[in-house]
């Protein structure tokens, strides 16, 4: 019989563990992911970024982080976040403390309150837009106190009519 010159494996001679896991660029805790097959109904809150590729119904609140709606994402919820990126479909109001970005395949049907907004060509936006300047808002709040809230409630909202007209074009 022919035998190879290589030594045979014996269970008592276990090889040294040379596996070193690859470290990701960011920690896995930096972003939660809702996959395509998931359907969530209820209230989502968290202290990390969220990527949604599935379906969410209810409310989403990530006030200090980014919420991204992927191309397969379908959201029927009000969203409160620092940043929102929409590549899928959203039906509900969006309140961003920093920025809203609607990509070319994104669809948003709802009112928006944000400090910065970006709508790519091909995106669909139906609803009102209120762009706030954080510096001016802070100055008014300090100088006028509760009077700012009263004035904001009594003020007519012409941007909604303009935005709704533009969204139907």
DAGIFEN-V949803 format. One record per residue. N is the residue number from 1. SS is DSSP state (helix for helix, strand for strand, loop for the rest). OMEGA is omega as a letter, one per 30 degrees, with the letter a starting at -180 (* if undefined). Layout:
<<N:SS:OMEGA> <N:SS:OMEGA>>
This chain:
<<1:loop:l> <2:loop:l> <3:loop:l> <4:loop:l> <5:loop:a> <6:loop:l> <7:loop:l> <8:loop:l> <9:loop:l> <10:loop:a> <11:loop:a> <12:loop:a> <13:loop:a> <14:loop:l> <15:loop:l> <16:loop:a> <17:loop:a> <18:loop:a> <19:loop:l> <20:loop:a> <21:loop:l> <22:loop:l> <23:loop:l> <24:loop:l> <25:loop:l> <26:loop:l> <27:loop:l> <28:helix:l> <29:helix:a> <30:helix:a> <31:strand:l> <32:strand:a> <33:strand:l> <34:strand:a> <35:loop:a> <36:loop:a> <37:loop:a> <38:loop:l> <39:strand:a> <40:strand:l> <41:strand:a> <42:strand:a> <43:strand:l> <44:strand:l> <45:strand:l> <46:loop:a> <47:loop:l> <48:loop:l> <49:strand:a> <50:strand:l> <51:strand:a> <52:strand:l> <53:loop:a> <54:loop:a> <55:strand:l> <56:strand:l> <57:strand:l> <58:strand:l> <59:strand:a> <60:strand:a> <61:strand:l> <62:strand:a> <63:strand:a> <64:strand:a> <65:strand:a> <66:strand:l> <67:strand:a> <68:strand:l> <69:strand:a> <70:loop:a> <71:loop:l> <72:loop:a> <73:loop:l> <74:strand:a> <75:strand:l> <76:strand:a> <77:strand:l> <78:strand:a> <79:strand:l> <80:strand:a> <81:strand:l> <82:strand:l> <83:strand:l> <84:strand:l> <85:strand:a> <86:strand:l> <87:loop:l> <88:loop:a> <89:strand:l> <90:strand:l> <91:strand:a> <92:loop:a> <93:loop:a> <94:strand:l> <95:strand:a> <96:strand:l> <97:strand:l> <98:strand:a> <99:strand:l> <100:strand:a> <101:strand:l> <102:strand:a> <103:loop:a> <104:loop:l> <105:loop:a> <106:loop:l> <107:strand:l> <108:strand:l> <109:strand:a> <110:loop:a> <111:loop:a> <112:strand:l> <113:strand:a> <114:strand:l> <115:loop:l> <116:strand:a> <117:strand:l> <118:strand:l> <119:strand:a> <120:loop:l> <121:loop:a> <122:loop:l> <123:loop:l> <124:strand:l> <125:strand:l> <126:strand:l> <127:loop:a> <128:loop:l> <129:strand:l> <130:strand:l> <131:strand:a> <132:loop:l> <133:loop:a> <134:helix:a> <135:helix:a> <136:helix:l> <137:helix:a> <138:helix:a> <139:helix:l> <140:helix:a> <141:helix:a> <142:helix:a> <143:helix:a> <144:helix:l> <145:loop:a> <146:loop:a> <147:helix:l> <148:helix:l> <149:helix:a> <150:helix:l> <151:helix:a> <152:helix:a> <153:helix:a> <154:helix:a> <155:loop:l> <156:loop:a> <157:loop:a> <158:helix:l> <159:helix:l> <160:helix:a> <161:helix:l> <162:helix:a> <163:helix:a> <164:helix:l> <165:helix:a> <166:helix:a> <167:helix:a> <168:helix:a> <169:loop:*>>
